Amino acid sequence: MRQKKQKLRIGRIPYANLFPIFYTLEREFDCSSYEFIEGPPSALNRMLREGSVDISPSSSIEYLRNPFLYSIVEGHSISSKGPVGSIFLFSQKTLEKLDGSIVYVSSQSETSIALLSIILKTFNRIHCTLDLSNNPEESDGNAFLLIGDDALKYNAGQKVSGRRLTNAVYPIIYDLGDIWYRQTGLPFVFALWIMKKKIYQTERESSISSRNELLHLFIESLNSAKNIALRNLPEISKHSPLRAFLSQEEIIRYWDNLDYELTLEHKKGLELFNNHLKDLVYF
């Protein structure tokens, strides 16, 4: 009996920052040989390590912890050179007055938690207790961290007719990408596209060859999809789920502020992040 051809398993982070890429991939390219597996960064990190996903956008901290396990897909990242627009610290106090406070954070992205730790401890010599919470915005701490679509939605909720309202409980908002860039002058790489170096060592040679062909084809499609998407953000924005709470102009501005490249400058920023990580106990 002929063995059913196995599809390439591709991780998909369901955040708005990657919507243009995946939207273009599925509309413009043949994806019949791919299986998209959706999950937050923390879940896809684990699936990559375990081998249940072949290739995926993944938290940069996952690659930095396990560089011997992964190969980077060159030319791709989710980065910012300044404000990222979706990684926010909402606070009752200014940073310098948060020393000794409890800050609630989401477990969805260790990279953002690590960046917050570096900003507090390394850049500002502030010591806070970071507590994991499923709903940081409902906590009773002095500040909380939101990422991705949750951050976009909460921030959008503080506006009426395009004007910002004063949040009586958490009036101060810090964009972590902006703080990093002003402190270092380098991009911050939040995520990379990575794949396991030795995914198929237990498979037959014919299976390995077939899968490597699929990987090569997918990366070619990913390269093209990125270029097409970045040229067509206004059209793609019409189909974004963000339309439920952001205007088309706000969506395009958010995507325009993101950086999807991976240049030598980005790698320098990644290396600096790695150096700071070594000073964090939990890394």
N, C-alpha and C positions, 0 to 999 in steps of 0.2 A: 504494500500500500504506500502510495506517495506521501512523504512527510509534508505537512502543511508548512508553507514558508513563513518564518517568523518575521514580524515587523520590527522596524527600528523603534525603540521606546524613547520618546522625547519628553522631557519634563517641561511643564508649562506653569509658570507662576501667574496666577490670575489677577495681577495688578495692572493698573492703567498704564504704567510706564512701559510695559511690553506689548500693550494692545496693538500698536501700529505694526510691529514685526509679525506677530502671529496672525493678525487679520490679513496682512499681505501674503504671507506664506500660504494660507488656506484658500485664498481667492485666486492667486496668480500661478500656483505651482501644483503639480501632481503630488498629493500627500497620501495616496492610497497605500504606500509601503510604510507609512508611519503610524504609530499609536501615540497620541498625545496624552500624557498622564499629568493631571492637574494637582497642585498642592502648594502650600506656603513654602517659603525658602527653607525653613527648618526641616520640613518633611522631605523635600526633594534632596536636600543635603544627605539625609540618612539613606534615601533610596539609591542615590549615586554610590555611596560607600558600599552598600549591600549588593549592588549590581542589578537591582530591579528597574533601574533607568539607565539608558546607555549614554545619553548626552542631554545637557540641561543648562539653562541659566541657573547659576548657583551663587550663594553668598560668597563674597571674596574671602571671608574668614575661613570658609571650608577649604578653599584651595590653599591658603597660607598654612593651615594646620597640617595638610596632607599633600604637599607638592609632589611627593614620590608616587602618589596614587593616580594623579590626573595629568592630562594634557590640556592646555588652553587652546580654545578656538581663537586664532589670531584675528585682530581687527574688530572684536566685539566686546562691549562692556555696557553696564549701566552706571554712568558716572555723572558728576557735576563739577563744573568750574564756577563755584559760587552757590547760590541758593538751589537746592534740589527740589523744593516745593512740595515734598511729601514725607519728610522726616522732621517732625516738629517736637520740641519740648515746650509744653504748655505749663506755665509756672505762676505761682502766687508772688514770687519774689525775683529780684534780679539774681544772676548767677552767683555773685560774690556773697549774697545773703542766704544761699541754699546750703551752706556748710552745716553738716549734721542732720540734714533733712532726709525724709523718705521720698524717693522718686519711684513711681510705679512704671513698669515697662512691660511691653508685650513680648511673649516668647517666640513670635513669628520670625524674627531676624536677629541672630546673634551679632551680625556685623554692626547694626545700628546701636545695639546695647554697648558693644565694645567702643564704638566711636564716641558715644555719650560718656563713657568712663574716661576716655582719653581727654575729652574736652574738660570734664570736671576735675579730674585728678592731676593730669599732666600739664594741661595748659593753664589751669586756674588754681591748682593746689586746694581743691574743694573735695571734701570727703562726704559722700552721701551713701545711704543704703539703697540699693536698687532691688526692688521687690517685683517678682513676676506676677502678672495679673492677666486674666482673660479679658478684662474690660478696664484697662488703665484709666480711662476717662471717667469711670464711675467710682474711683477710689477716693480716699480721704487724705491723701498725701499732700505735700507742698507743691509737687510737680508731677507730671506724667509724660511719657514718651509715646507718641503714636507714629506709625509708619504706613506707607502705601495708601490704599484707598480709604482706610479708616481715618488717616490724617487729613486727606483731602476733604472727606465728608464733614469731619468735625470742624475744620477750618472754614469750609463753605457755610456751615451753620452759624458762624459768627458774622455773617454779612447779610445785609438787606439792601436790595437794589444797588449792589456793587459797593456799598459803603460798609466799612467795618464797624461792628458794634463793640462796645466795651464789655468784656466778659468779667463780671464782678468777682468771680472766684479765681480764675486763671487769666489775668489780663495781659501777661507777658508771653510772647511767643518767640522761640529761638529756632531758626533753621540750621540744622547741624551741618549741612553741606556748606552753608555760607560761613559758619564759624571756622570750619577746617580750612577753607580756601583763604580766608583772611589771615589765618595763623601761619599757613605753610606756603601759600602761593602755588600749590599743586592741586590737580584734580583729585577728588575722592572717588575711588572705584567701589561702588556698592556691590556690584555683581559681575560675574564673568560667565561666559559660556565654557563649560568644561566637560570632559569625558574621561572615563577610566582608561588608563594606559594598557591594561591587560584584561580586557573584558572577556575575551573569548578563548582563553588559553585551554579550556577544557573541551572546547567544541572541535568537531571535525574540520580538517583544512578547508574543505569546500564551503562549509558554513561560515568560517572566518573570512574567507575571500568575499563571499556574498555580502556579509555584514559590513566589511570594510568599504565595499563599493557603495552601499547605502549611506554610510557615514560621509563618504566623499561627495556623493550627490546632494545629500542634505546640506552640507556646509556650503557647497556652491549655491544652492537655493537660498540659504540664509544670507549669504553675501549679497545676492541680488535683491532679496526681500528688504534688507535694510536700506539699500540705496533707493529702491522704489518707494518705500514707505516715507522716507525723509523728504522726498520730493512731492508727496501727496498728502501731507498732514491735514490740510483743510477738508479734503474730501473724506478722509478716514475719520476725522472728528465727528462727522455726521452720524456715524454708526457706533460711536463709543458709548458704553454704559455711563460714562461720566456726565452725559447730557441730562441725566436725572437731577443733577444738582449743580452743574457748572455750565456756563455759557460756552458757545463754540469758541469764542475768542479766548476764554480762560483755559480751555483744553489745549488749544494750539500753543498758547504761551507756556503752559506747563511742559509740553513736549519739546518746545524750542529750547527751553532752559536745560533739558537733559542732554547728556553727551553719550553717544552710543559707540564711540571710537575706542581703540586701545593702542595708543601710540607710546613712544618712549617716555613722554611726559607722564602719561597715565601710569606706566610701570614704575616710574620714580615715586609717584604718589602711593602706589601699592606697597613699594618697598619701605617707605617711611611709615606707613600704617603698620606694617609687619614689625618694624623696629619698636614702635610704641607698644604694640601688643605684648611684646616680651616682658614689659614692665607690669603687666596686669596679672595678678595671681591666678585667675581662673583660666587663662589661655593655655 
